[in-house]
Amino acid sequence: MPITTVAKSGTTVTTVMTPAAVTITPDTTRVQLQDLRGAMRSGGVPVVGPQGTLLGVVSGVDAVDPARPNGTVRELMSTSTATVRSDTPIEDAAALARDGAQRLFVVREGKLVGVVTRKDILATADAQITRQIERTVIGMLPDLDARCLRVKVDDGQVFLVGRVPWHRDVDACSRVAAAVRGVKAVVNRLDYVWDDRPRGRWSVHHHG
């Protein structure tokens, strides 16, 4: 049976992002950064302009070193930030996360609206992949008892466990899973009930 690539889910990063609770401006001083040590250690603080435009990020304990009190954020911030638009599909954000991004700043028309972590992105993407595979396989195999199929996804790697009606369904499920966007590998541990390979007649597959 033909298998086509499953379309994007329609889920965007806004479903898992959290608002940027703490922001600073380029004129924030090192002294003022002393109160933000915790945020620095957890990945940095976004720097925004007067209209909320994301300008950069300040991170690292060196930025709040009390022995170096002079200077402003303008001199410390990095303008190299990992950003995504608010309408970015979760699958695209997951690809960035798997490339090493620990968190992504979410912007809308250049303005900072939130932040999303690698952990949340991948968990959401894996759950979305699971639902897509289950929905497609159940629709493709009318004889399947849905309780006999278990799909687990871990960082894009799919594990298929359970029992399908026919031998041909085992490979078909692998093809369905591999066609879902974001899947990196498929481990197929499915068993089957009926052996429909050419042998002159069908036979029941005995498990043991």
SULLINBEL-V630401 format. One line per field, one symbol per residue. ss: DSSP state (2 for helix, 1 for strand, 0 for the rest). A space follows every 10 residues. Layout:
ss: ???
This chain:
ss: 0000010000 0122200100 0011000012 2222222222 2000111100 0011111100 2222000000 0122220100 0011100012 2222222200 0011111100 1111111222 2222222222 2222222222 0000022211 1111001111 1111112222 2222222221 0000111111 1111100000 00110000
